Amino acid sequence: MPLSRISWIVTVGICLLAAALLLLEGYQGYSGVLLAVGAAAAVNLR
């Protein structure tokens, strides 16, 4: 597995984790932004 793919997987994972934490704290707007960033990063995993 190339290093670039690993870095994108880590980026998506961090975005999903941060979005979940923000959602639990009640920051819906910020968690939505992080989900969108994570989705954009996930496009690079194809």
N, C-alpha and C positions, 0 to 999 in steps of 0.2 A: 504494500500500500504506500503510495507516494506521500511525502511530507505535506504537500499542499492539500491533499484530501483530508489528512488528519487535522490540519489546522482549521479547515472549514467545519469539520464535525465538532471540534472543540468550540468554535465560535457559535454554532447553532445550539449546542448544549448549554453554554453560558447564557445565551439570550433566553432560552426557554426557562432555565432556572431563575434568572433574574425576573422574568415576566411573572412567573408563578409567585415569587416572593412579594413582588409589588402588588399583585392582585390580592394576595392574602392580607396585605396591609391597607387595602382600600384605594390604591392608586390605579383606577381603571384605565385612564388615558395613557399613562406611562407604560403600563403593561401591554397595551395595544400597540404602542410604538415599538416596543421590544419584540413583540410577536411578528410585526411586519419586517423588522430588521432580520430576525431569525429566518423568516420565510425567504427573504431576498438572499441570505447566505446559503440557504438550503438549495437554491437553484444551482449553485456551483457544484453540488454533489452529484449531479447527473452525469 
